[in-house]
Amino acid sequence: MARSSRIAASVAARARKVRLLLVDVDGVLTDGRIYLLSRPDGTALEMKAFSAYDGAGLKLARVAGLRTGLITGRESAATSRRARELDMEFVYQGIADKIVTFRKLVQRAGVEVSEIAYVGDDLPDLPILERVGLAIAVANAVPEVKRQAHYVTRATGGNGAVREVVELILKAQGKWANLLSKARA
């Protein structure tokens, strides 16, 4: 597990191989809070807050040729919309057993597990984190997830952690400087 500004050589080596970045949603793309607003008819409106930095990072990942996706235990219209906005290729919601879906996704994507990075925060993420080439925990992840991770972000979930991961991967792959030059142009 690495937290220094200099990335451990083993983490950089793993990051160089990544072709597919997968993330959890609640606690990773969001801070884990779920807002339920009561409506007069007795139903509830669910709201989530997503970081613009994470969104920009995921868009940069796509521009750089990385494939992206999410696997989450909750079904949410807000998540569906955000995934569409970010052009995420793989979107799986309402998944109780993430590893079954992960195995199907690996086959569908045609990648090796060593070419996948996964960002998680809680116990349901452990089976995937145990298998991927680059296992990442957000700063506010539970201790068991942090112990399984090759890298723990400085940023917390919903506050730029995914952007941090994208930069780590793209820098390791030598793609960051080119993207930065294009952004400045």
C-alpha angles and dihedrals in degrees: 000000000000129000104159123108087247108070116229113253091239091055092047090050090052092045092053089063097051117120098155128045116198126184140185115232115215107062094009110050087021133033089253097257119124117202117209116190116196116231124208090250091060097255123116132232113219118215132185131184117227124192116245087212091058090048092051089048093053090049090051089051090055092047089052091053101259118138116227139200148149139229116194138168095222129069112223136167088211090057092048091052094047091049090052091048089053094045092235110184099206120043121172119171134174091031114161095178106039097183093063090053091043092056091051091047092052090055093044093049094047094224134127117248087241087064094057129091117196127192117204143160111188144043097275087063095058098087090056095042089054091059109037128093093238117029114192131187124195116236093257095049121128114268094253091058093046090053091053094048126100087204134022116202123233090221122072124237113285091018105083101297093126091048088053090052093049091051091048092053096043093047091050089050093049093242101110099080092054092050090048091052091051091049090054094048 
